[in-house]
Amino acid sequence: MKILPWLTNTEEVIGTADELGKDCKKLDKLYDHCWQIAGHELIHENDNGCIYLCENAEGIIMPDPDSNAIGVYLKFITKRHKYPTSMIAVKIGYLPKNSVFKDITRPTVVRLRCSDTHYDLLGRHFEVKVVIAPRKLSSEEYYKHAVEEDLS
């Protein structure tokens, strides 16, 4: 069987502090109302605080008609039945002007990597990255990294 290595790059999402508010108040309100990020959550504690990582979170990127930027929306889910839907998308920032996605014209589903860091002394920092395949590799170059693996 031919196996390809999993090669990814990431692209930083900007403006999260503006969208989520000081110390991520908007995020806290979502959590308080039983909304959670749709993805696999891991928790790491260290000497300076605690980091909540959310791998494989789902998101949508789409052009924002008001700002001519590409908005980034994070998918949240809930199991409570008091809401008319169990899934929502919340704007969490924008892609940089030089993004590889700068020319999209329609909403596009993407994979996101989120980290919500709670520092003991410095407060809180929410960071999001869009996970992308390496854009500079052609398919032929990618296949050069393939290996044959006997799985019998």
TIRO-951751 format. One line per 4 residues: their letters; for each residue x negated, y, z of N, C-alpha, C, O, CB. Coordinates in steps of 0.02 Angstrom, whole numbers, plus 50000, padded with zeros to 5 digits. Each point is the difference from the previous one (the first is absolute). Glycine has a CB too. Layout:
A> X Y Z X Y Z X Y Z X Y Z X Y Z | ...
This chain:
MKIL> 49958 49942 50000 50042 50058 50000 49955 50062 50000 49950 50003 50037 50143 49935 50024 | 49925 50111 49898 49963 50062 49997 50027 50048 50054 50060 50012 50003 49917 49973 49873 | 49977 50041 50165 50020 50044 50055 49966 50068 49990 49940 50004 49988 50076 49898 50091 | 50024 50151 49928 49974 50068 49995 49990 50029 50070 50041 49986 50044 50016 50030 49844
PWLT> 49892 50023 50123 49993 50033 50065 50053 50054 50007 50022 50029 49950 49854 49947 50052 | 50144 50038 50059 50049 50053 50012 49963 50065 50008 49971 50014 50052 50111 49906 50003 | 49917 50121 49893 49965 50064 50000 50050 50056 50005 50046 50005 49958 49859 49946 49974 | 50087 50092 50118 50046 50057 50006 49961 50063 50017 49946 49998 50029 50147 49925 50006
NTEE> 49936 50132 49947 49978 50066 50022 50058 50031 50036 50056 49974 49999 49862 50039 49903 | 50070 50043 50131 50055 50036 50031 49996 50073 49980 49947 50026 49982 50055 49894 50115 | 50055 50112 49907 50004 50072 49986 50034 50033 50058 50055 49980 50020 49948 50000 49854 | 49966 50071 50154 50024 50035 50059 50066 50037 49986 50009 50029 49947 49872 49984 50092
VIGT> 50165 49984 50009 50061 50040 49998 49986 50062 50042 49976 49995 50056 50101 49902 49928 | 49940 50161 49989 49986 50064 50034 50066 50030 50025 50054 49983 49976 49844 50036 49953 | 50097 50026 50119 50059 50037 50025 50043 49962 50049 50057 50020 50012 49941 50037 49882 | 49976 49888 50135 50042 49962 50046 50017 50040 50063 50055 49994 50026 49893 49900 49931
ADEL> 50005 50146 50067 50014 50040 50060 50056 50050 49987 50042 50011 50044 49838 49976 49992 | 50122 50042 49904 50053 50047 49983 50067 49965 49996 50051 50027 50023 49866 50043 49915 | 50085 49870 50033 50063 49965 49990 50026 49968 50065 50060 49998 50011 49906 49980 49872 | 49988 49998 50159 50021 49964 50061 50002 50043 50062 50026 49979 50052 49927 49920 49898
GKDC> 50020 50162 50046 50001 50046 50056 49944 49989 50049 49963 49951 49996 50158 50054 49991 | 49873 50041 50059 49947 49997 50051 50008 49936 50041 50055 49984 50024 49939 50142 49982 | 49952 49838 50002 49999 49935 50036 50053 49952 49973 50025 49958 50037 49934 50102 50064 | 50056 49945 49835 50044 49952 49966 50070 49996 50030 50028 49946 50008 49870 49989 49962
KKLD> 50130 50123 50048 50066 50002 50032 50054 49967 49957 50045 49966 50026 49921 50139 50032 | 50030 49905 49876 50050 49970 49955 49995 49924 50002 50051 49965 49998 49943 50137 49928 | 49945 49872 50077 49990 49928 50005 50028 49973 50065 50032 49947 50001 49865 50064 49928 | 50091 50024 50126 50027 49979 50065 50077 49998 49999 50030 49954 50029 49869 50096 50027
KLYD> 50132 49999 49912 50073 50001 49996 50026 49939 49962 50051 49971 50018 49948 50155 49987 | 49966 49855 49941 50019 49940 49963 49994 49939 50044 50046 49958 50003 49917 50095 49890 | 49981 49940 50143 49991 49944 50045 50053 49999 50055 50027 49947 50017 49850 50056 49960 | 50139 50056 50051 50051 50004 50053 50069 49978 49976 50040 49976 50040 49896 50118 50009
HCWQ> 50077 49912 49885 50064 49980 49972 49996 49931 49968 50040 49982 49957 49988 50138 50024 | 49921 49840 50041 49992 49930 49980 49980 49989 49928 50011 49946 49972 50073 50028 50113 | 49886 50076 49883 49971 49991 49934 49928 49979 50009 49966 50025 50044 50112 50061 49903 | 49899 49868 50012 49930 49979 50002 49972 49997 49930 50036 49989 49951 49984 49946 50155
IAGH> 49914 50075 49889 49967 49997 49934 50006 49929 49973 49988 49952 50036 49931 50141 49997 | 50100 49902 49904 50006 49934 49968 49930 49977 49980 49973 50023 49950 50144 50004 50008 | 49855 49928 50080 49933 49975 49987 49977 49956 50057 50037 49990 50048 49937 50111 49882 | 49965 49875 50066 49972 49957 50052 49959 50043 50048 49950 50030 49980 50046 49871 49940
ELIH> 50025 50102 50143 49968 50044 50048 49949 49962 50043 50013 49945 50023 50090 50126 49979 | 49839 49960 50007 49947 49974 50043 49982 50054 50050 50005 50060 49985 49949 49865 49923 | 50027 50056 50152 49981 50048 50052 49928 49988 50020 49981 49943 50016 50139 50065 50025 | 49840 50045 49960 49930 49997 50022 49992 50051 50056 50016 50059 49991 49942 49903 49894
ENDN> 50015 50015 50171 49985 50047 50054 49925 50007 50005 49963 49952 49993 50142 50016 50070 | 49873 50094 49950 49929 50012 50011 49991 50049 50059 50049 50018 50033 49926 49961 49844 | 49964 50041 50135 49986 50044 50058 50034 50068 49995 50013 50032 50050 49879 49909 49963 | 50121 50082 49925 50027 50067 49990 50076 50003 49993 50030 50054 49999 49863 49973 49947
GCIY> 50139 49915 50050 50072 50000 49991 50025 49937 49967 49971 49947 50009 50026 50176 49984 | 50055 49884 49967 50032 49943 49969 50016 50016 49927 50021 50055 49984 50027 49909 50127 | 49942 49987 49845 50014 50009 49929 50052 49949 49979 49991 49940 50010 49892 50104 49969 | 50171 49979 49992 50051 49957 49971 49989 50000 49925 50009 50052 49968 50076 49970 50126
LCEN> 49897 49921 49878 49989 49994 49928 50060 49967 49969 50027 49951 50028 49848 50043 49988 | 50146 50031 49928 50055 49968 49963 49975 49984 49931 49994 50043 49957 50094 50020 50109 | 49896 49873 49924 49976 49977 49935 50060 49982 49956 50054 49982 50025 49839 49974 50028 | 50097 50050 49884 50051 49981 49950 50067 50035 50010 50053 49971 49988 49891 49919 50005
AEGI> 50053 50172 50029 50062 50039 50005 50023 50017 49930 49960 50008 49954 50006 50039 50160 | 50099 49959 49878 50027 50019 49935 50012 50074 49997 50017 50032 50050 50036 49855 49939 | 49938 50140 49953 50013 50071 49991 50022 50014 49929 50000 49957 49957 49917 50069 50131 | 50102 50036 49901 50018 50025 49934 49962 50064 49989 49996 50042 50044 50120 49905 49960
IMPD> 49856 50060 49936 49971 50064 49981 50043 50027 49944 50022 49963 49956 49860 50004 50078 | 50130 50099 49967 50040 50030 49947 49986 50075 49996 49983 50032 50050 50107 49881 49966 | 49917 50114 49924 49990 50071 49992 50049 50040 50042 50060 49984 50002 49896 49996 49882 | 50019 50072 50148 50043 50045 50040 50015 50061 49957 49954 50039 49985 49996 49920 50125
PDSN> 50113 50050 49869 50016 50055 49955 49988 50069 50030 49992 50049 49963 50092 49876 49985 | 49916 50081 50119 49990 50065 50032 49927 50022 50003 49986 50060 50002 50115 49915 50064 | 49853 49977 49935 49930 50018 50010 49953 49978 49943 49940 50016 50003 50083 49976 50118 | 50002 49973 49830 49957 49973 49946 49946 49954 50026 49948 49992 49968 50075 50110 49967
AIGV> 49987 49868 50123 49954 49951 50029 50033 49931 49998 50060 49995 49987 49886 50094 50088 | 50015 49860 49939 50027 49932 50005 50012 49986 50074 49953 49994 50039 49986 49967 49855 | 50125 50034 50124 50018 49986 50070 49992 49926 50016 50010 49957 49957 50070 50138 50040 | 49902 49891 50066 49992 49931 50023 50053 49988 50054 50006 50038 50048 49868 49961 49927
YLKF> 50164 49947 50015 50054 49982 50046 49986 49932 50029 49981 49954 49964 50102 50116 49970 | 49927 49923 50131 49988 49937 50035 50067 49966 50015 50047 50033 50021 49846 50014 50030 | 50109 49888 49938 50062 49962 50012 50005 49982 50074 49953 49974 50030 50043 49980 49852 | 50063 50059 50147 50016 49981 50068 50060 49953 49998 50043 50006 49957 49912 50103 50090
ITKR> 50047 49844 50000 50055 49953 50004 50028 50001 50071 49966 50020 50047 49984 49907 49863 | 50112 50051 50097 50031 49992 50066 50046 49939 49998 50024 49980 49947 49970 50144 50075 | 50017 49848 50036 50046 49944 50006 50064 50021 50036 50044 49959 50012 49858 49961 49990 | 50103 50144 50014 50061 50026 50033 50054 50010 49947 49985 50021 49944 49946 50035 50147
HKYP> 50128 49930 49927 50056 50003 49952 50038 50066 50003 50052 50006 49967 49957 49872 50043 | 49967 50171 50027 50037 50063 50004 49985 50046 49941 50033 50051 49991 49965 49939 50133 | 49952 49992 49835 49982 50041 49942 50030 49970 49936 50011 49939 49997 49883 50096 50060 | 50121 50006 49893 50029 49974 49939 49950 49960 49958 50021 49965 49953 50057 50132 50047
TSMI> 49858 49907 50015 49950 49962 49963 49948 49973 50050 49992 50028 50054 50026 50042 49842 | 49948 49877 50085 49948 49972 50044 49930 50020 49977 49951 49981 50030 50125 49923 49997 | 49920 50135 49918 49936 50022 49973 50004 50073 49979 50049 50021 49970 49924 49862 49991 | 49975 50155 50056 49997 50070 49980 49929 50016 49977 49953 49963 50014 50139 50069 50067
AVKI> 49900 50022 49883 49934 50025 49979 49992 50071 50028 50043 50042 49990 49958 49886 49903 | 49944 50083 50142 49987 50064 50033 49936 50030 49970 49949 49967 49996 50109 49995 50112 | 49946 50102 49872 49941 50033 49972 49947 50008 50054 50014 50026 50054 50058 50035 49861 | 49867 49917 50070 49946 50004 50049 49940 50040 49974 49952 50010 50037 50085 49880 50007
GYLP> 49965 50133 49895 49944 50039 49973 50000 50002 49924 50051 49987 49968 49884 49983 50133 | 50007 50047 49873 49991 50008 49927 49935 49966 49979 49955 49989 50041 50109 50119 49959 | 49931 49877 49936 49937 49977 49973 49958 50061 49980 50028 50052 49983 50025 49840 49975 | 49881 50101 50043 49957 50056 49979 50012 50017 49927 50024 49959 49961 49890 50007 50124
KNSV> 50070 50096 49896 50011 50023 49931 49962 49957 49949 50023 49992 49943 49992 50124 50100 | 49927 49855 49976 49961 49959 49954 50016 49925 50005 49959 49959 49980 49951 50127 50028 | 50147 49897 50019 50020 49930 50009 50004 49963 49934 50014 50030 49948 50050 50004 50154 | 49923 49901 49901 50008 49959 49939 50073 49996 49980 50016 49981 49943 49883 49952 50089
FKDI> 50147 50085 50013 50072 49999 49986 50027 50069 49982 50061 50009 49999 49949 49894 50079 | 49948 50145 49909 50023 50069 49990 50048 50009 49942 50037 50050 49998 49855 49986 50050 | 50109 49918 49905 50042 50008 49941 50064 49958 50001 50034 49995 49949 49862 50029 49989 | 50120 49945 50119 50062 49960 50001 50060 50046 49992 49999 50058 50020 49946 49854 50053
TRPT> 50108 50061 49898 50061 50039 49989 50060 49969 50035 50053 50031 50002 49900 50007 49889 | 50041 49901 50135 50055 49965 50032 49979 49974 50068 49941 49992 50014 50104 49976 49873 | 50004 50018 50157 49983 49969 50064 49964 49933 49988 50020 49961 49956 50079 50096 50099 | 49849 49930 49983 49960 49940 49992 49988 49969 50069 49979 50035 50047 49965 50012 49849
VVRL> 50070 49889 50111 49988 49965 50063 49926 49986 50007 49968 49977 49952 50148 49971 50045 | 49856 50065 50062 49929 49989 50013 49991 49966 50068 50046 49998 50041 49924 50103 49889 | 49970 49873 50080 49982 49971 50065 49960 50052 50038 49956 50033 49972 50043 49849 49981 | 50016 50126 50112 49967 50050 50042 49965 49966 50058 50020 49948 50024 50066 50138 49943
RCSD> 49860 49946 50056 49965 49979 50061 50004 50059 50048 49973 50054 49987 49947 49867 49950 | 50113 50069 50120 50011 50053 50048 49962 49987 50065 49992 49942 50020 50122 50079 49930 | 49862 50032 50081 49972 49993 50067 50027 50058 50043 49996 50058 49981 49899 49884 49975 | 50131 50039 50101 50027 50048 50049 49955 49995 50061 50006 49953 50039 50115 50036 49917
THYD> 49834 50060 50052 49949 49998 50052 50020 50046 50058 50015 50059 49989 49896 49914 49925 | 50089 49999 50145 50015 50038 50061 49935 50007 50039 49977 49952 50031 50144 50005 49972 | 49850 50103 49995 49938 50013 50037 50017 50023 50070 50047 50039 50010 49892 49991 49884 | 50023 49947 50156 50012 50020 50069 49993 50075 50010 50041 50031 50034 49918 49858 50003
LLGR> 49990 50141 49933 49988 50071 50010 50020 50045 49942 50015 50058 50010 49892 49907 50063 | 50093 50008 49867 50010 50041 49940 50071 49999 49972 50014 50035 49951 49869 49945 50024 | 50162 49981 50054 50068 49998 49974 50009 49944 49950 49973 49945 50009 50036 50177 50009 | 50029 49891 49930 50021 49948 49954 49983 50019 49929 50003 50059 49981 50088 49908 50097
HFEV> 49892 49982 49881 49984 50012 49930 50031 49944 49958 49988 49941 50013 49903 50118 50018 | 50150 49960 49919 50031 49951 49955 49968 50007 49932 49998 50054 49971 50111 49950 50092 | 49866 49940 49911 49964 50001 49936 50031 49947 49954 50017 49945 50022 49876 50095 50034 | 50113 49977 49880 50029 49954 49951 49956 49999 49938 49974 50052 49979 50143 49969 50065
KVVI> 49875 49919 49928 49963 49993 49937 50042 49957 49953 50032 49952 50020 49856 50058 50039 | 50111 50009 49877 50032 49960 49948 49948 49948 49979 49943 50018 49984 50134 50078 49977 | 49943 49841 50038 49954 49947 49979 50008 49989 49926 50056 49988 49975 49951 49957 50139 | 49938 50058 49850 50002 49994 49927 49946 49951 49976 49950 49989 50034 50095 50128 49956
APRK> 49966 49854 49952 49949 49959 49968 49946 50047 49974 50015 50057 49981 50069 49852 49987 | 49854 50068 50030 49947 50044 49973 50017 50022 49929 50006 49958 49955 49909 49983 50117 | 50091 50124 49918 50022 50026 49935 49945 50002 49948 50014 50004 49940 50068 50063 50122 | 49855 49929 49960 49945 50005 49951 49982 49933 49970 49960 49997 49953 49997 50101 50109
LSSE> 50070 49847 49964 49986 49934 49972 50051 49982 49947 50060 50008 50011 49888 49957 50098 | 50028 50012 49835 50047 49974 49950 50018 49928 50020 49968 49972 50044 49982 50102 49863 | 50100 49898 50062 50019 49931 50015 49942 49953 49987 49988 49953 50038 50131 50073 49933 | 49845 49986 49974 49942 49957 49983 49947 50004 50055 49971 49948 50018 50052 50069 49859
EYYK> 49963 50043 50149 49951 50008 50053 50023 49965 50064 49961 49970 50036 50002 50140 49913 | 50102 49895 50065 50028 49968 50060 49991 49924 49995 49981 49968 50049 50103 50127 49965 | 49930 49878 49927 49995 49928 49991 49928 49975 50004 49988 49941 50012 50113 50064 49917 | 49850 50039 50062 49930 49980 50008 49985 49979 50071 49952 49963 50012 50016 50114 49896
HAVE> 50071 49946 50140 49991 49984 50071 50035 49935 50020 49994 49978 50057 49996 50145 49966 | 50044 49846 49930 50038 49939 50016 49952 49942 50014 49945 49996 49974 50150 50043 49953 | 49928 49916 50115 49962 49939 50015 50047 49941 49992 50061 50006 50009 49861 50055 50071 | 50049 49882 49904 50039 49937 49996 50000 49968 50069 49947 49994 50032 50023 49990 49845
EDLS> 50087 49995 50146 50006 49970 50066 50039 49934 49994 50055 49999 49972 49941 50115 50084 | 49975 49833 49970 50034 49935 50000 50042 49995 50063 49972 49995 50055 49935 49950 49877 | 50158 50056 50061 50045 49998 50057 50029 49931 50013 50049 49993 50036 49978 50125 49941 | 49942 49831 49994 50026 49932 50010 49978 49970 50065 50017 49943 50015 49984 50042 49863
